[in-house]
């Protein structure tokens, strides 16, 4: 019976291997700057000027990278589509239209599926972009334009498993996406339209009026008694009440902190009116302001509530807890 032994490396060896991997891949990424040239610029202009989509294909690990690049492009304003190289030659080529630009990703540029796919794309008449790690490969020599992703070595200790090469492909995909964002003038509002879900989307599109509308609108007149003020703040549970005139014009606010400070200084409270203790110039926010802008106001003034006001008219209260509940904070 043969005994099997499993070698467990020392912690120091593991740490050194991890550091070496990061450093090797970092050098590979840094080396990509040498390939950002006129040819790369032509690729960006070709994709930007296309009336169709960018169809990206690959095989193996490169196919997985292609899917990530497609996802990034779609979410940043450049229509893109993934087509697996193996499936392409068995019917999926039908997804390519005459206006599309096709990009094939391959480290070697010599995979059998790639060698079959390249002539088919060229016969279709579509512009073909190659992203290759071998500039002497079949793909590089037969593409209309080429993005160079050559790396000196893989991070794999055997220099075999796609590591540095796939990292280089991913980075070049990100570079393409960012360059196209610049050309398209893709801004925060565009990003919000494509990312409506989750906390990220909320930070980009959620407005004050969307949140404050669900809150109570505590308000008292300037001549309201202290008892009326306390009841209003207590019932509406926002720790504050607005002071408004008969036409709902904002005159000031009273917070529960204002009440405590007043009680510390005053013994005769029978004649106190709302106008006597209100802050006449509260920090306000427009209903159309983004929730993240409201958060900045709260931080900058070190307060917990904002008065929502539009053209002097009182619209409601936004509380820090509202922003926390929505995941803005």
N, C-alpha and C positions, 0 to 999 in steps of 0.2 A: 504494500500500500504506500503510495507516494504522498508525502506530506506537502501541503501547500502553505507557503508563508506569504503573508501580506506585508509589504514594506510600508511603514508609516513614517513619512519624513518628519524631521525635527521641526519645531515651530519656526526656528530661525531660517530654515531652508524654505518653508512655505512662504514666509514673509518676503524673502529675497526673490523667490519665483514670482510672487505677485508684483513686486516693484519692477522687476525686469520686464514683465509683460506690459505694464503700464508705460514704461519708458520706451519700449520697442514700438508700441502702437502710437505713442505720442510723436516719436521721430517720423513715423510713416505719415502721420497727419501733417506735420510740419513740412515734410517734403512735397506735399501737394501744391504748395505755393509756387513751385517752379513750373507747374503745368497750367497756371492761370495766365493764359496768353491770348493772342488774337483768335486762335482756334476756339478757345472756350467762349470768347465773346460772341463769335459767330453762332455757336450753339444756342446761347441765350436769346439772341435776336431771332434765330430761326423758330424757336419755340414760342417766343412772344408774338411773332408775326403770323403764326399759324392761325387759320380759320377753324381748325378742328382741335382735337385733343392731343395730348402727348401720351401715346400708348407705350408702356414700358414692359419689357420682357426679359426673361432670364431663366436659368436652369439651376437647380440645387440651391446653395446658400445665396447665390446672386438673385434668385427668384424671390427669396424672402426679403432681401434688401430692396428689390424693386417694389414690393408691396408697401414697404414703409415709405419709400420716396413718393409713391402714388398718393398715399394717405396725407403726407405733408403738403404736397402740391395742391390737392383738392381743398384742403382746409385753409390754404393761403391764397386762393383765387386763381389757380391755374388748373383748368380741367385736365384730369389725367385718368388713365385706365390701365389696369394690370392685365397682362396676357402671358400665361405660362408658356414657355418655349415649346415644351412637349405637347401641350394641348393645342398650340397654334397650328402645328402641322397635321393635326387630326380634326380640324374643323373650326377652331376658335379664331382663325384668321378672318372669319366673317365679321368680326366685331370692328375691324379696321375699315374706316371710311376713306374716301379719296383726299379729304382735307387734313387727315391726321398726320402727325409726325411720329415716327416710331423710334424708340431707343432700346437697344439691346445691351444688357449688362453681362459681362463675363470677365473673369480674371484671365483665363488662358486665351479666350477668343477662338478656341479650337474645338469646343465641344461638338459632338456629332449633330445634336439638335440645332445648334447655332449655325452650323454649316449648311443645314437644310433650310433653315428659316431665312437666312440673309438673302439668298437669290429670290425667294418668293416675295419678300418685301420689295426688293428692287424691281421685280417684274410688275408689281402693283403700281409702281411709280411714286410711292411715298418717300419723303426724305427720310434717310436712315442715319441715326446717330449711334455710334458705338461708345460704350464706356468700358474700356479695356485696360487690363494690367499688363498687356504684352503688345507693344506697338508694331511688332512684326507678325502679328497673328492674322488669321483669315478675316476675323471681324474688323480689325483696325484697317486692313488694306481695302476692304470692300464697302466700308461705311462712307457716307458723304462727309460726315464730320465726326471727329473722335475726341472724347474726353479721356485724358490719360490718368489712370489711377495706379500706376506702377508703384510697387513698394519694394524695398530692399530685401526684406525677409518677413516671414510670418512670425508672430509671437509664439506660436507653437514650438516646443523644443525640438521637434523633428522637422520644422520648417515645412509642414504639410497641411495641417488643418487651417482652413480659411479663418484668419483672425485679423491680422493687420490689413489684409486685402479687403475684407468685408467692411472693416471700420473706415477705410479710405473711400469705399463706394458710398457708405452712408453719409460721410462728411461731404462728398461732392454733391450728393443729392440735396443736402441741406443748403449748400452754397448756391446751387441752381434755384432752389425755392426762394431764398432770400433775395437773390438778384432779380428774379421775376416779380417778387413783391414790390421792390423798388420801382421797376419799370411800370408796373400796374398801378402804382400809387395806393397800394393796399394799406388801409389804416385801421385804427382801433374799431371804428364803427363797422367796417367790413368784417373784421375778425369776429365781432359780436354776432353778426348775422349768421356766420358759419358755425359758431360755437354757443348756441343758446342754452345748452344744458350745463348743469354743474355750477360750482362756485366760480369758475373762471368766466363762464358766460354771464353770470349775475354781475360780476364786477364790471363787465363791459357794457351791459345794456340796462340793468335795473336802475330805475329812477326813483327819486324821493317820493313822487306822487303814487308810485306803485305800492310803496310800503306804508306811507302815512295814511292812505285812504282807509286802512283797516283799523286805525286807532280812533279813540274818542277825541273830541275836540273841546277840551276844557276851556271855558271863557267866562269872564265876569265883566260887569260894567265898572267904570272908574269909581262910582260911588257905592259899590257893593261893600257890605259890612265884612268885618274880619271873619265872622261865623260863616258867611256865604262863601268866602274865599276858601276857608278850611274844608268846608263840605264839598266844594267843587273839586279841589285837589284830591281829596280822599276818594270821592266817588269815581273819578275818571282814572285814577291809579297810574298816573304818569309822572307824579312828583312835581307838577307844574300846572299853572293855568295862565292863559293869555288874558290881558286886559284890553278890551275893545270898546269902541264907542257904539252908538246905536246903529251905525251903518256898517258895522263889522270891520272898521279900520283899526289896525293894530296900534295900541297905545303903549304897550309894555308887557312884561311878564312878571309873575311871582312864582318863585320856587319854594319847595318846602324848607330849603336852607334860608331863604329870606324870612320865612315865618319864625324859624328858630332864633335867628339873629335879632329880629324885632322883639321877641319875647324876652331875650336876655337884657335888652336895653330899656324896655317899657313896662311899667306896672299898670297904668291905666289904659286899657285896650278898648274901652267901650265906644270911643269916638273914632277909632282908626278905620279908614276906608282903603279900598284897594289901591287907589292912586297914591296913597301915602307911602306905601312900601314896595310898589312895583319898580322894576328896572326899566327906564324909558327907552333904552336903545338895546334891545336884545339881539343876540346873534341870530340872523335869519338865513334861510336857504330857499331857493326857488323850487317849485314843484318839479320843474323839468331837469333839475340838476341830477347828475349821476349819484348813486348811493355812495360810491367811493369818494366823490367830492365832499359829500356831507360828512363822511368819516374824517376827512382831513380837517374840516372845520371843527369838529368835536375835539380832535387831538390838539389842534393849535390853540384852542381857547380853554382846554382842560375842563370841558363841561359834559353833561350827560344827555342834554336835550337840545334840540334845535326847533325854533319856530318856523313853520312853513308859511311863507308869505309871498304874495304876488301883487305887484303894484300897490303895496300898502295894505292889501286885503288879507285878513287872517284866513289861512287854509287848514291849519292843523299843527300837530306836534310829531316830530320824529325823535325817537329815543334810541340811545346806544344799544339797548337790548334788542331793538328791531333789527339792527345791522348784524348783531351777533347771531340772532335766530336765522337770518337769511344766509349766513356763512360769509358775509362781506369782511368781517373782522378775522 
